[in-house]
Amino acid sequence: MAFCSKVGNLLRQGGANSTQSPVASMLNYIRCMSSSKLFVGGLSYGVDDQSLRDAFAGFGDVVEARVITDRDTGRSRGFGFVNFSNDESASSAISAMDGQDLNGRNIRVSYANDRPSAPRSPGGGEYGGGGFTSRNSGW
C-alpha cells in the first residue's frame, strides 16, 4: 500500500520540483527500492578488486566488488561494480562517493542497469562480424 501511495505522489507532483519527468522519477524510485548493485566509473587503472571493496566497505556489507578488465590485456577498463547486501548501504554509498576522488580520479557512482539478456551475435572479429547463419540469413 505504501508503494502505491508513493507512486501516486510521484505522478501527482508531475516533476514540478525535479528536472526529470514523473515517469523517470517513478522508475528511479522503483530501481532505488530494489537495487543494491552499483556502477562505479572513472576508476584509475591502479584500482583493483580489493581497493574498490575497501573504498566502499565503510557504507555496509560489500558482497562483491569487481573491476572490469580487458580480456586480451588484463588491464582495467576504468569501471567496475559493487554489490551490497542491502539497498540502504547502496544508497548511502552513492550519496557519499559520487564525484569523490579515488586514487587521483573523480569517480561516478550510480545504480547499475541490468544488461539485456539478448543473445550475442555469432562471429565477432575485428569488424564486429556476425556472419551469416541459418537463423538470420534465411539460407
SERO-4910 file (N, C-alpha, C, O; in steps of 0.05 Angstrom, whole numbers):
BEGIN
 pado doro    nc1    nc2    nc3   cac1   cac2   cac3    cc1    cc2    cc3    oc1    oc2    oc3
  Met    A     16    -24      0      0      0      0     17     25      0     11     45    -13
  Ala    A     39     25     15     57     48     16     69     53    -11     74     76    -19
  Phe    A     75     31    -25     87     34    -52     67     48    -70     75     67    -85
  Cys    A     42     40    -70     22     53    -87     19     82    -80     15     99    -98
  Ser    A     20     88    -55     18    116    -46     42    132    -57     38    155    -66
  Lys    A     65    121    -55     89    135    -65     87    140    -95     94    162   -105
  Val    A     79    120   -110     76    122   -139     55    144   -145     60    160   -163
  Gly    A     33    144   -131     13    164   -135     23    192   -130     18    211   -145
  Asn    A     39    195   -108     51    222   -102     70    231   -124     70    254   -131
  Leu    A     86    212   -134    105    220   -155     90    229   -180     98    248   -193
  Leu    A     69    215   -187     54    222   -211     40    249   -207     38    265   -226
  Arg    A     29    254   -183     16    279   -178     35    303   -178     27    325   -187
  Gln    A     59    299   -169     79    321   -169     85    331   -197     90    354   -201
  Gly    A     84    312   -216     88    320   -244    115    331   -250    119    345   -269
  Gly    A    134    325   -233    161    334   -238    165    363   -232    185    375   -242
  Ala    A    148    376   -217    149    404   -213    175    412   -198    187    433   -205
  Asn    A    184    396   -180    208    403   -165    232    385   -173    250    380   -158
  Ser    A    231    376   -198    253    359   -209    256    364   -238    237    373   -252
  Thr    A    280    359   -248    284    362   -277    276    337   -292    276    337   -317
  Gln    A    269    315   -278    260    291   -290    230    290   -295    215    304   -281
  Ser    A    222    274   -314    193    271   -318    182    254   -295    197    240   -282
  Pro    A    156    254   -291    145    238   -269    150    208   -273    155    194   -253
  Val    A    149    199   -298    154    171   -303    183    164   -296    188    143   -284
  Ala    A    202    181   -304    230    176   -298    235    176   -268    250    160   -257
  Ser    A    222    195   -254    225    196   -225    214    170   -212    226    159   -194
  Met    A    191    161   -222    179    137   -211    197    113   -217    201     96   -199
  Leu    A    208    111   -241    226     88   -247    251     89   -230    260     68   -221
  Asn    A    262    113   -226    286    115   -208    279    107   -180    295     93   -167
  Tyr    A    255    114   -170    247    106   -144    245     76   -141    254     64   -122
  Ile    A    232     64   -161    229     35   -161    256     21   -162    261      2   -147
  Arg    A    274     31   -179    301     20   -181    316     23   -154    329      4   -145
  Cys    A    313     46   -141    327     50   -116    316     32    -94    331     24    -76
  Met    A    290     25    -96    278      8    -75    289    -20    -76    290    -33    -55
  Ser    A    298    -30    -99    305    -58   -101    333    -63   -112    339    -85   -120
  Ser    A    350    -43   -112    376    -47   -124    398    -43   -104    399    -23    -89
  Ser    A    416    -62   -103    440    -59    -85    465    -62   -101    487    -65    -90
  Lys    A    463    -61   -128    487    -64   -145    493    -36   -157    475    -23   -169
  Leu    A    518    -27   -153    526     -1   -162    546     -3   -185    562    -21   -186
  Phe    A    544     16   -204    564     20   -224    583     42   -215    575     62   -205
  Val    A    609     37   -218    629     56   -210    647     62   -235    661     44   -244
  Gly    A    645     86   -245    660     93   -269    682    113   -263    682    126   -242
  Gly    A    700    116   -281    722    135   -278    744    125   -260    759    141   -249
  Leu    A    747     99   -258    767     88   -240    795     91   -251    800     89   -275
  Ser    A    814     96   -233    842     97   -240    851     68   -248    839     49   -238
  Tyr    A    870     66   -266    879     40   -274    893     25   -251    897      1   -252
  Gly    A    900     39   -229    912     26   -206    892     14   -187    901      0   -168
  Val    A    867     18   -191    846      7   -173    841    -22   -180    836    -29   -203
  Asp    A    843    -40   -160    837    -68   -165    812    -76   -148    801    -59   -135
  Asp    A    804   -101   -149    780   -110   -135    782   -104   -105    762    -94    -94
  Gln    A    804   -109    -93    807   -105    -64    806    -75    -56    793    -68    -37
  Ser    A    819    -58    -72    818    -30    -65    791    -18    -70    783      1    -56
  Leu    A    776    -28    -90    749    -19    -94    731    -28    -71    715    -12    -61
  Arg    A    734    -53    -62    720    -62    -39    726    -45    -14    707    -37      0
  Asp    A    751    -40     -9    759    -24     14    747      4     13    739     15     34
  Ala    A    745     16    -11    735     43    -13    705     45     -6    695     65      3
  Phe    A    690     23    -10    661     23     -6    653      8     20    630      9     27
  Ala    A    671     -5     33    665    -22     56    654     -6     80    639    -16     96
  Gly    A    660     20     81    650     36    103    620     42    102    609     53    121
  Phe    A    607     35     80    579     41     77    561     17     83    536     20     84
  Gly    A    573     -6     86    557    -30     92    572    -55     83    595    -54     75
  Asp    A    558    -77     84    569   -103     77    572   -106     47    551   -108     33
  Val    A    596   -105     37    601   -108      8    602   -138      2    619   -153     11
  Val    A    583   -147    -15    582   -175    -23    603   -181    -44    616   -202    -43
  Glu    A    606   -163    -63    625   -166    -85    634   -139    -95    618   -120    -97
  Ala    A    659   -137   -101    670   -113   -114    687   -123   -137    706   -139   -133
  Arg    A    682   -113   -161    696   -124   -184    703   -102   -204    685    -87   -213
  Val    A    728   -100   -210    738    -81   -231    738    -97   -257    748   -119   -258
  Ile    A    726    -86   -278    724    -99   -303    750    -95   -319    760    -73   -321
  Thr    A    761   -117   -329    786   -116   -343    783   -125   -372    764   -139   -379
  Asp    A    801   -115   -388    802   -123   -416    810   -152   -418    830   -160   -406
  Arg    A    796   -168   -433    802   -196   -434    828   -203   -448    840   -223   -443
  Asp    A    837   -185   -466    862   -190   -480    887   -181   -465    906   -196   -463
  Thr    A    885   -157   -453    908   -146   -439    908   -150   -409    929   -149   -397
  Gly    A    885   -155   -398    882   -157   -369    882   -130   -354    881   -129   -330
  Arg    A    884   -109   -369    885    -82   -358    856    -72   -352    837    -79   -366
  Ser    A    854    -56   -330    828    -46   -323    815    -30   -345    829    -16   -360
  Arg    A    789    -32   -348    774    -16   -368    764     10   -356    751     25   -370
  Gly    A    770     15   -330    764     41   -318    736     41   -305    727     63   -298
  Phe    A    724     18   -302    698     18   -288    695     -9   -273    710    -28   -278
  Gly    A    676    -10   -255    671    -34   -240    644    -34   -228    628    -16   -232
  Phe    A    639    -54   -211    613    -57   -198    617    -65   -169    636    -79   -162
  Val    A    599    -54   -152    600    -61   -124    572    -70   -116    552    -56   -121
  Asn    A    570    -94   -104    545   -104    -95    544   -103    -64    563   -112    -51
  Phe    A    523    -91    -54    519    -90    -25    498   -111    -17    482   -120    -33
  Ser    A    498   -118      9    478   -137     19    451   -124     22    431   -139     24
  Asn    A    449    -98     23    423    -85     26    422    -58     11    443    -46      4
  Asp    A    398    -50      5    393    -26    -11    401      0      3    411     19    -10
  Glu    A    399      1     30    405     25     44    435     31     43    443     54     40
  Ser    A    451     10     44    480     14     42    488     25     14    504     43     12
  Ala    A    475     14     -6    480     23    -34    472     52    -37    487     68    -49
  Ser    A    450     60    -27    440     87    -29    459    107    -15    465    128    -26
  Ser    A    468    100      9    486    118     23    514    119      9    527    140     10
  Ala    A    522     97     -3    548     97    -18    546    116    -42    565    130    -48
  Ile    A    524    116    -56    520    134    -79    522    163    -69    536    179    -81
  Ser    A    507    169    -48    506    196    -38    534    206    -30    541    229    -35
  Ala    A    549    189    -18    575    198     -7    598    196    -28    616    213    -27
  Met    A    597    177    -46    620    172    -63    618    184    -91    639    188   -104
  Asp    A    594    190   -101    592    201   -128    607    227   -130    601    246   -115
  Gly    A    626    229   -148    641    254   -152    666    256   -135    681    275   -137
  Gln    A    671    237   -117    693    238    -99    719    227   -112    718    214   -133
  Asp    A    742    234   -100    767    226   -110    774    198   -100    772    192    -76
  Leu    A    782    180   -118    792    154   -111    818    149   -127    816    146   -152
  Asn    A    840    147   -114    866    144   -127    872    164   -149    882    158   -170
  Gly    A    865    189   -143    871    211   -161    851    217   -183    856    234   -200
  Arg    A    829    203   -183    808    208   -204    781    211   -191    775    197   -171
  Asn    A    765    229   -201    737    232   -192    720    210   -204    719    207   -228
  Ile    A    708    195   -186    692    172   -196    662    179   -198    653    198   -185
  Arg    A    648    164   -215    619    167   -218    607    142   -206    615    120   -213
  Val    A    587    145   -189    574    123   -176    544    125   -181    532    146   -175
  Ser    A    532    104   -191    503    103   -195    493     75   -193    509     56   -191
  Tyr    A    467     72   -193    456     45   -194    462     32   -220    461     45   -241
  Ala    A    469      7   -219    476     -8   -244    450    -15   -259    430    -22   -246
  Asn    A    451    -13   -285    429    -22   -302    433    -51   -310    456    -59   -315
  Asp    A    412    -66   -310    414    -94   -319    419    -94   -349    407    -79   -364
  Arg    A    437   -112   -357    442   -116   -386    419   -131   -398    408   -149   -385
  Pro    A    412   -125   -423    391   -141   -436    401   -170   -439    425   -174   -443
  Ser    A    383   -189   -438    391   -217   -440    391   -227   -469    390   -251   -473
  Ala    A    391   -209   -488    392   -218   -516    418   -232   -522    439   -225   -512
  Pro    A    416   -253   -538    440   -268   -545    459   -251   -562    450   -235   -578
  Arg    A    484   -256   -558    504   -242   -574    504   -252   -603    497   -276   -607
  Ser    A    511   -235   -622    512   -245   -649    536   -263   -653    556   -259   -641
  Pro    A    533   -283   -670    555   -301   -674    577   -287   -690    572   -266   -703
  Gly    A    601   -297   -689    623   -286   -704    639   -268   -687    652   -277   -668
  Gly    A    640   -243   -693    656   -224   -678    679   -215   -696    675   -207   -719
  Gly    A    703   -216   -685    726   -208   -701    730   -178   -701    717   -163   -687
  Glu    A    749   -170   -718    757   -142   -718    735   -123   -726    734   -100   -716
  Tyr    A    717   -131   -744    697   -113   -754    669   -118   -742    649   -108   -752
  Gly    A    668   -133   -720    642   -138   -708    628   -161   -720    608   -171   -709
  Gly    A    637   -171   -743    628   -195   -756    599   -201   -754    582   -184   -759
  Gly    A    593   -225   -746    566   -233   -745    562   -256   -764    552   -277   -757
  Gly    A    569   -251   -789    567   -272   -809    539   -281   -815    520   -271   -802
  Phe    A    536   -299   -833    510   -310   -839    506   -336   -825    524   -353   -823
  Thr    A    483   -340   -815    475   -365   -802    447   -372   -812    433   -355   -823
  Ser    A    440   -397   -809    414   -404   -818    392   -389   -803    369   -387   -812
  Arg    A    399   -380   -779    379   -366   -763    372   -338   -774    349   -329   -773
  Asn    A    393   -324   -784    387   -296   -793    390   -291   -822    383   -269   -831
  Ser    A    398   -311   -838    402   -305   -866    380   -317   -884    376   -309   -907
  Gly    A    366   -337   -873    345   -350   -889    357   -370   -908    342   -380   -925
  Trp    A    383   -378   -905    395   -397   -923    395   -424   -912    405   -443   -925
***
